[in-house]
Amino acid sequence: MQQGQPPAQPPPPPRSQDERASDRPHIPAPLQRESGNGLLGLKVRNFGPLVITQNYQGMGGTGSAVWQAAEAMLQMMKLPAYMSMLHGRKVLELGAGTGINSIAAAMSNATVVATDKDPDSLVLVQSNIQANQHLLPSRHHVAVRTLAWGNQENIQAIKDEFGLFDVILGSDLLFEALHGELLVTIYELCAMQGVVILTHSPRDYRREQSLLDSFSAYFTTNEVRLTTIIHTLRTCCVVQSSGHVGCLYHTYAQSEVLLNTNEV
């Protein structure tokens, strides 16, 4: 060691695997971590920057959890075409459950109304909105309202307060939809030239296809398999409808695609 130079510092201790992982660029995988939060039936999951609490016991373990179709919609809304379509629009989510896609839509500068018929789910949605409020643009927020499909009092209250919607979102609605009630709700709340986006994991093909066929009388429909949706939407422009009321896009959520989005 030469005179006047400070003594050499010892090398830093080896970094743990977790510390090394923190240096990797952020990848918006749908599911990064899941952990209990100490409350019975509740789990906290991280979806990119979003932190979402679920209630697996709510609505029979269905409406208050994030399933594959909701994760598929979340991935879709990260694509530039969908971000552009949502920007500055008025958006309604049906059967919001945890509210994850309502929050994601608001992050694209949309004005959003999250709805559900279940009071416990609405409380959970409000809690998740508050937990992720720092991610939302300052002048945009997510309103939470009760909406049972086909309930004219609920539908009219939404119309009186917010008017009609440019975009309507829904994930895994078809398996519990009563024939006609979902269609009536969407028809009455969708603006002319509006867009309806449904993500769906098939369960009862004949019943669900019958419901989708009934939409064709009022909407221009376009079925997109999720196995191709990533490639299709990269070149998609802002969606314009040529139908009587709007354009219904329904996609089929496939687990292998969701797994592919996690591969890094």
Residue, then its C-alpha position, 0 to 999 in steps of 0.5 A: m500500500q502506497q503512503g497516503q492511500p486509505p487502507a483497502q476495504p474488504p470485499p462485501p459479503p456475498r449477496s443472497q439470492d433474493e438481493r440478486a433477484s431485486d436487481r433484475p428488471h421488473i417484469p409484469a408477470p401476473l403472479q409474483r408472490e402469494s402470501g397469507n395476511g393473517l385473516l381467515g380466507l384472505k390472501v394477498r397477491n402481487f400483480g406487477p405493481l398491484v397488490i390485491t387482497q382476495n377472499y377465497q371464502g367470499m361468493g363461494g370462493t369465486g367472486s372474490a378471488v383472481w382467476q385465470a380469466a381476470e389475469a388474462m384481462l390484466q395482461m391484455m390491458k397492459l398492451p398498448a392497443y388496450m391502454s390506448m382504448l381505455h385512455g380517457r374513456k368511461v369504463l364499467e366493470l361487471g362482477a368486479g370481485t376483487g376490483i383488480n381490472s377496474i384498478a388497472a383500467a384506472m391506471s390507463n387514465a380511464t374513469v371507472v365504475a366497479t360493480d358487483k351484486d355481493p356486498d362483501s365483494l364491494v367492501l373488498v373492492q373498496s379496500n383494494i382501491q385504497a391499497n393501490q390508490h398511489l398508482l392511480p392518476s390524481r384526477h381519476h378514481v374508481a367508483v364502487r356501486t351495487l349492480a345486480w344483472g337485470n335489476q332495473e333499479n340498479i341499472q337506472a341508478i348507474k345510468d342516472e349517475f354516470g350515463l352510458f359507458d364507452v367500455i364494459l369489462g367482465s371476466d368469468l361472467l358467463f358461467e354464472a350468468l342467467h340467460g338474458e340478464l347479463l345481456v340486458t345489463i350490458y345492452e342498457l349500459c353500453a354506449m353506441q359504438g361502445v366496446v365490451i370485453l369479456t375474458h372467459s374460461p370455458r366450463d359449459y360450452r353449450r350453455e355459454q355458447s348459447l349466451l354468446d350467440s344471443f349477444s350476436a343479435y345486438f353486437t358485432t362479436n369477435e372471438v379471440r383465442l388467448t393463444t393468439i391474443i398477444h400477437t393479434l393485439r400488438t398490431c391492433c388499433v383503437v377498436q371501433s364498433s360497427g354493430h348496433v350497440g357496440c362490439l363484443y370481444h370475448t376471449y378464452a383464457q388458457s392456462e398455458v398462455l398465462l404460464n408463458t407470460n411468467e417465463v423469463 
